[in-house]
Amino acid sequence: MQAIITETQRATLLREQGYLKLNRRGLAKKLGLSYGTVKTVLDAPTPLIVSGKTFTAVNNFLIDQLAKQ
């Protein structure tokens, strides 16, 4: 399965990374993804086609952060 990361999701992920004071390695650990995958998600132009695992990890993280606010 493949899914698409949108610009809004990427921008929110970057904002949450800054809010939590995480570097890319810390964010990768929190997401359960490799550093290379996180680098691609943050740096590649959007919309970005990613695997289902990557999409699920990013969305679950964003949902958890939204629930904490």
The first five atom37 places (N, CA, C, CB, O) and aatype in JSON, in Angstrom:
{
  "aatype": [12, 5, 0, 9, 9, 16, 6, 16, 5, 1, 0, 16, 10, 10, 1, 6, 5, 7, 18, 10, 11, 10, 2, 1, 1, 7, 10, 0, 11, 11, 10, 7, 10, 15, 18, 7, 16, 19, 11, 16, 19, 10, 3, 0, 14, 16, 14, 10, 9, 19, 15, 7, 11, 16, 13, 16, 0, 19, 2, 2, 13, 10, 9, 3, 5, 10, 0, 11, 5],
  "atom_mask": [
    [1, 1, 1, 1, 1],
    [1, 1, 1, 1, 1],
    [1, 1, 1, 1, 1],
    [1, 1, 1, 1, 1],
    [1, 1, 1, 1, 1],
    [1, 1, 1, 1, 1],
    [1, 1, 1, 1, 1],
    [1, 1, 1, 1, 1],
    [1, 1, 1, 1, 1],
    [1, 1, 1, 1, 1],
    [1, 1, 1, 1, 1],
    [1, 1, 1, 1, 1],
    [1, 1, 1, 1, 1],
    [1, 1, 1, 1, 1],
    [1, 1, 1, 1, 1],
    [1, 1, 1, 1, 1],
    [1, 1, 1, 1, 1],
    [1, 1, 1, 0, 1],
    [1, 1, 1, 1, 1],
    [1, 1, 1, 1, 1],
    [1, 1, 1, 1, 1],
    [1, 1, 1, 1, 1],
    [1, 1, 1, 1, 1],
    [1, 1, 1, 1, 1],
    [1, 1, 1, 1, 1],
    [1, 1, 1, 0, 1],
    [1, 1, 1, 1, 1],
    [1, 1, 1, 1, 1],
    [1, 1, 1, 1, 1],
    [1, 1, 1, 1, 1],
    [1, 1, 1, 1, 1],
    [1, 1, 1, 0, 1],
    [1, 1, 1, 1, 1],
    [1, 1, 1, 1, 1],
    [1, 1, 1, 1, 1],
    [1, 1, 1, 0, 1],
    [1, 1, 1, 1, 1],
    [1, 1, 1, 1, 1],
    [1, 1, 1, 1, 1],
    [1, 1, 1, 1, 1],
    [1, 1, 1, 1, 1],
    [1, 1, 1, 1, 1],
    [1, 1, 1, 1, 1],
    [1, 1, 1, 1, 1],
    [1, 1, 1, 1, 1],
    [1, 1, 1, 1, 1],
    [1, 1, 1, 1, 1],
    [1, 1, 1, 1, 1],
    [1, 1, 1, 1, 1],
    [1, 1, 1, 1, 1],
    [1, 1, 1, 1, 1],
    [1, 1, 1, 0, 1],
    [1, 1, 1, 1, 1],
    [1, 1, 1, 1, 1],
    [1, 1, 1, 1, 1],
    [1, 1, 1, 1, 1],
    [1, 1, 1, 1, 1],
    [1, 1, 1, 1, 1],
    [1, 1, 1, 1, 1],
    [1, 1, 1, 1, 1],
    [1, 1, 1, 1, 1],
    [1, 1, 1, 1, 1],
    [1, 1, 1, 1, 1],
    [1, 1, 1, 1, 1],
    [1, 1, 1, 1, 1],
    [1, 1, 1, 1, 1],
    [1, 1, 1, 1, 1],
    [1, 1, 1, 1, 1],
    [1, 1, 1, 1, 1]
  ],
  "atom_positions": [
    [[0.84, -1.18, 0.0], [0.0, 0.0, 0.0], [0.89, 1.24, 0.0], [-0.96, 0.0, 1.22], [1.91, 1.3, 0.68]],
    [[0.47, 2.22, -0.76], [1.17, 3.5, -0.79], [0.19, 4.59, -0.43], [1.82, 3.76, -2.17], [-1.02, 4.47, -0.64]],
    [[0.73, 5.66, 0.12], [-0.1, 6.8, 0.5], [0.68, 8.08, 0.2], [-0.51, 6.73, 2.02], [1.85, 8.03, -0.18]],
    [[0.02, 9.21, 0.37], [0.62, 10.49, 0.02], [0.74, 11.37, 1.27], [-0.21, 11.21, -1.06], [-0.22, 11.56, 2.01]],
    [[1.95, 11.91, 1.47], [2.18, 12.91, 2.52], [1.98, 14.28, 1.86], [3.63, 12.78, 3.16], [2.62, 14.59, 0.86]],
    [[1.09, 15.08, 2.41], [0.8, 16.4, 1.85], [1.7, 17.46, 2.47], [-0.69, 16.76, 2.07], [2.39, 17.22, 3.46]],
    [[1.67, 18.62, 1.88], [2.45, 19.75, 2.41], [1.98, 20.11, 3.82], [2.31, 20.99, 1.47], [2.81, 20.44, 4.67]],
    [[0.69, 20.04, 4.08], [0.15, 20.35, 5.41], [0.68, 19.37, 6.45], [-1.39, 20.32, 5.38], [1.07, 19.78, 7.54]],
    [[0.7, 18.09, 6.12], [1.23, 17.09, 7.04], [2.71, 17.32, 7.3], [1.0, 15.67, 6.49], [3.16, 17.23, 8.45]],
    [[3.46, 17.61, 6.25], [4.9, 17.85, 6.39], [5.17, 19.08, 7.25], [5.55, 18.01, 5.02], [6.03, 19.06, 8.12]],
    [[4.42, 20.16, 7.0], [4.6, 21.38, 7.77], [4.25, 21.17, 9.25], [3.75, 22.51, 7.18], [4.93, 21.68, 10.13]],
    [[3.2, 20.41, 9.49], [2.8, 20.11, 10.87], [3.85, 19.25, 11.55], [1.44, 19.4, 10.91], [4.15, 19.45, 12.73]],
    [[4.41, 18.3, 10.83], [5.46, 17.45, 11.38], [6.69, 18.29, 11.74], [5.85, 16.35, 10.37], [7.28, 18.09, 12.8]],
    [[7.07, 19.22, 10.88], [8.19, 20.11, 11.18], [7.9, 20.99, 12.39], [8.51, 20.99, 9.96], [8.77, 21.21, 13.23]],
    [[6.68, 21.49, 12.49], [6.3, 22.33, 13.63], [6.37, 21.54, 14.93], [4.89, 22.9, 13.43], [6.88, 22.05, 15.93]],
    [[5.86, 20.33, 14.92], [5.89, 19.49, 16.12], [7.32, 19.09, 16.48], [5.04, 18.23, 15.91], [7.66, 18.99, 17.66]],
    [[8.16, 18.87, 15.48], [9.56, 18.57, 15.73], [10.21, 19.73, 16.48], [10.31, 18.29, 14.39], [10.94, 19.52, 17.45]],
    [[9.95, 20.94, 16.05], [10.49, 22.11, 16.72], [9.91, 22.3, 18.11], [0.0, 0.0, 0.0], [10.64, 22.62, 19.05]],
    [[8.62, 22.1, 18.24], [7.95, 22.25, 19.53], [8.51, 21.28, 20.56], [6.44, 22.03, 19.36], [8.68, 21.64, 21.73]],
    [[8.8, 20.06, 20.13], [9.34, 19.05, 21.05], [10.86, 19.11, 21.16], [8.92, 17.66, 20.58], [11.47, 18.33, 21.89]],
    [[11.48, 20.05, 20.42], [12.93, 20.24, 20.42], [13.67, 18.95, 20.06], [13.39, 20.73, 21.79], [14.64, 18.56, 20.71]],
    [[13.19, 18.31, 18.99], [13.79, 17.07, 18.52], [14.64, 17.34, 17.28], [12.71, 16.02, 18.2], [14.25, 18.13, 16.42]],
    [[15.8, 16.7, 17.2], [16.51, 16.72, 15.94], [15.93, 15.62, 15.06], [18.07, 16.54, 16.15], [15.01, 14.92, 15.48]],
    [[16.45, 15.46, 13.87], [15.87, 14.47, 12.94], [16.04, 13.05, 13.45], [16.51, 14.6, 11.57], [15.16, 12.21, 13.25]],
    [[17.15, 12.78, 14.1], [17.35, 11.43, 14.66], [16.36, 11.16, 15.78], [18.79, 11.26, 15.18], [15.82, 10.06, 15.89]],
    [[16.1, 12.16, 16.62], [15.13, 12.01, 17.69], [13.72, 11.83, 17.15], [0.0, 0.0, 0.0], [12.95, 11.02, 17.67]],
    [[13.39, 12.57, 16.11], [12.09, 12.43, 15.48], [11.94, 11.05, 14.86], [11.88, 13.52, 14.42], [10.89, 10.43, 14.96]],
    [[13.0, 10.57, 14.21], [12.97, 9.24, 13.6], [12.72, 8.17, 14.67], [14.29, 8.95, 12.85], [11.95, 7.24, 14.45]],
    [[13.37, 8.31, 15.8], [13.18, 7.35, 16.88], [11.75, 7.41, 17.4], [14.18, 7.63, 18.03], [11.14, 6.37, 17.65]],
    [[11.22, 8.6, 17.57], [9.86, 8.77, 18.07], [8.83, 8.2, 17.09], [9.58, 10.25, 18.32], [7.81, 7.64, 17.51]],
    [[9.1, 8.33, 15.8], [8.2, 7.81, 14.77], [8.38, 6.32, 14.54], [8.4, 8.56, 13.48], [7.49, 5.66, 14.01]],
    [[9.53, 5.79, 14.92], [9.81, 4.39, 14.64], [10.22, 4.17, 13.2], [0.0, 0.0, 0.0], [10.0, 3.09, 12.64]],
    [[10.81, 5.19, 12.59], [11.25, 5.11, 11.2], [12.75, 5.33, 11.14], [10.51, 6.16, 10.33], [13.36, 5.78, 12.11]],
    [[13.35, 5.01, 10.01], [14.78, 5.24, 9.85], [15.05, 6.73, 9.63], [15.33, 4.4, 8.67], [14.18, 7.49, 9.22]],
    [[16.3, 7.12, 9.92], [16.71, 8.5, 9.71], [16.53, 8.9, 8.24], [18.16, 8.7, 10.16], [16.06, 10.0, 7.95]],
    [[16.91, 8.01, 7.34], [16.79, 8.31, 5.9], [15.36, 8.55, 5.46], [0.0, 0.0, 0.0], [15.1, 9.42, 4.63]],
    [[14.45, 7.78, 6.02], [13.03, 7.95, 5.68], [12.53, 9.3, 6.19], [12.18, 6.81, 6.28], [11.83, 10.01, 5.47]],
    [[12.88, 9.65, 7.41], [12.46, 10.94, 7.97], [13.07, 12.09, 7.17], [12.86, 11.06, 9.47], [12.4, 13.09, 6.92]],
    [[14.32, 11.96, 6.78], [14.98, 12.99, 5.97], [14.23, 13.18, 4.66], [16.46, 12.62, 5.7], [14.0, 14.31, 4.23]],
    [[13.85, 12.08, 4.03], [13.1, 12.16, 2.77], [11.75, 12.84, 2.98], [12.91, 10.76, 2.17], [11.37, 13.7, 2.19]],
    [[11.04, 12.45, 4.02], [9.71, 13.03, 4.29], [9.82, 14.53, 4.52], [9.06, 12.34, 5.52], [8.97, 15.29, 4.06]],
    [[10.86, 14.96, 5.23], [10.99, 16.39, 5.56], [11.57, 17.22, 4.42], [11.85, 16.55, 6.77], [11.27, 18.41, 4.32]],
    [[12.39, 16.61, 3.57], [13.1, 17.39, 2.54], [12.53, 17.28, 1.13], [14.51, 16.96, 2.51], [12.68, 18.21, 0.34]],
    [[11.87, 16.18, 0.81], [11.39, 15.98, -0.56], [10.2, 16.88, -0.85], [11.02, 14.5, -0.78], [9.42, 17.21, 0.05]],
    [[10.05, 17.27, -2.11], [8.89, 18.08, -2.47], [7.59, 17.3, -2.27], [9.0, 18.56, -3.93], [7.54, 16.08, -2.46]],
    [[6.56, 18.0, -1.89], [5.26, 17.36, -1.66], [4.35, 17.67, -2.83], [4.62, 17.84, -0.33], [4.55, 18.69, -3.5]],
    [[3.37, 16.85, -3.11], [2.98, 15.63, -2.43], [4.02, 14.53, -2.65], [1.62, 15.17, -2.92], [4.6, 14.4, -3.73]],
    [[4.23, 13.73, -1.6], [5.25, 12.69, -1.6], [4.58, 11.34, -1.4], [6.31, 12.95, -0.49], [3.82, 11.15, -0.45]],
    [[4.87, 10.41, -2.29], [4.32, 9.05, -2.16], [5.23, 8.25, -1.24], [4.18, 8.35, -3.57], [6.44, 8.15, -1.47]],
    [[4.65, 7.68, -0.2], [5.4, 6.91, 0.79], [4.71, 5.57, 1.02], [5.52, 7.7, 2.14], [3.59, 5.34, 0.55]],
    [[5.39, 4.68, 1.73], [4.8, 3.38, 2.05], [3.7, 3.56, 3.1], [5.88, 2.38, 2.56], [3.62, 4.59, 3.76]],
    [[2.88, 2.55, 3.23], [1.81, 2.58, 4.21], [2.34, 2.69, 5.63], [0.0, 0.0, 0.0], [1.75, 3.37, 6.46]],
    [[3.48, 2.02, 5.91], [4.08, 2.08, 7.25], [4.5, 3.51, 7.59], [5.3, 1.12, 7.34], [4.26, 3.98, 8.7]],
    [[5.14, 4.18, 6.65], [5.59, 5.55, 6.87], [4.39, 6.48, 7.08], [6.45, 6.04, 5.69], [4.39, 7.3, 7.99]],
    [[3.4, 6.35, 6.24], [2.2, 7.18, 6.33], [1.51, 6.98, 7.68], [1.22, 6.86, 5.17], [1.11, 7.94, 8.33]],
    [[1.38, 5.72, 8.1], [0.73, 5.41, 9.38], [1.53, 5.98, 10.54], [0.57, 3.9, 9.54], [0.95, 6.54, 11.47]],
    [[2.85, 5.85, 10.5], [3.7, 6.36, 11.59], [3.57, 7.88, 11.71], [5.17, 5.96, 11.36], [3.45, 8.41, 12.81]],
    [[3.61, 8.57, 10.58], [3.51, 10.03, 10.6], [2.13, 10.46, 11.1], [3.77, 10.62, 9.19], [2.03, 11.33, 11.97]],
    [[1.08, 9.87, 10.57], [-0.27, 10.26, 10.98], [-0.55, 9.93, 12.43], [-1.3, 9.59, 10.1], [-1.17, 10.74, 13.13]],
    [[-0.12, 8.78, 12.91], [-0.33, 8.44, 14.32], [0.39, 9.42, 15.23], [0.15, 7.01, 14.6], [-0.15, 9.82, 16.26]],
    [[1.6, 9.81, 14.86], [2.35, 10.8, 15.65], [1.6, 12.14, 15.67], [3.77, 10.99, 15.07], [1.45, 12.75, 16.73]],
    [[1.14, 12.58, 14.5], [0.43, 13.86, 14.44], [-0.88, 13.81, 15.23], [0.15, 14.24, 12.98], [-1.24, 14.79, 15.88]],
    [[-1.59, 12.7, 15.18], [-2.83, 12.56, 15.92], [-2.55, 12.58, 17.43], [-3.56, 11.26, 15.53], [-3.27, 13.22, 18.19]],
    [[-1.5, 11.87, 17.84], [-1.13, 11.86, 19.27], [-0.77, 13.27, 19.75], [0.05, 10.9, 19.52], [-1.16, 13.67, 20.85]],
    [[-0.05, 14.01, 18.94], [0.32, 15.37, 19.32], [-0.9, 16.28, 19.38], [1.35, 15.94, 18.34], [-0.98, 17.15, 20.25]],
    [[-1.83, 16.1, 18.48], [-3.05, 16.89, 18.46], [-3.88, 16.59, 19.7], [-3.86, 16.62, 17.18], [-4.49, 17.49, 20.28]],
    [[-3.92, 15.33, 20.12], [-4.7, 14.94, 21.29], [-4.13, 15.53, 22.57], [-4.75, 13.42, 21.4], [-4.86, 15.76, 23.53]],
    [[-2.82, 15.79, 22.58], [-2.17, 16.34, 23.78], [-2.39, 17.84, 23.93], [-0.67, 16.06, 23.74], [-2.15, 18.4, 25.0]],
    [[-2.85, 18.49, 22.88], [-3.03, 19.96, 22.94], [-4.32, 20.34, 23.59], [-2.97, 20.57, 21.55], [-4.62, 21.53, 23.71]]
  ]
}
